[in-house]
Amino acid sequence: MQLMDIGFSVLPSKANFLFVMHKLQPAQEIQHQLRQRNILVRHFPKPRVSNFLRISVGTAEQCEMLVHALREIIVSDTSEVTC
């Protein structure tokens, strides 16, 4: 799965959405950056799920746009980290 390839944990789902968490990037920041690209996902600021995003499954084209945007966001954010 492409989301796992870029560092996301994906909870099992039988619904029309995915519940995902990135290992390094905060969900709220990812949501903000996706919104700037006109891609809407849900973030719930509740203690147990605050680092998860709810992503509704769309068309194949929409899914590709999401993955492309996430790759840009994750790569740009992790490239700023220095050791």
Protein Blocks (a to p, Z undefined) as FASTA:
>chain_A
ZZlmnopacdddfbfbdcdddfkbcfklmmmmmmmnopacdddfbfklmmcccdddddfk
lmmmmmmmmmmmmmmmmmmpcZZ
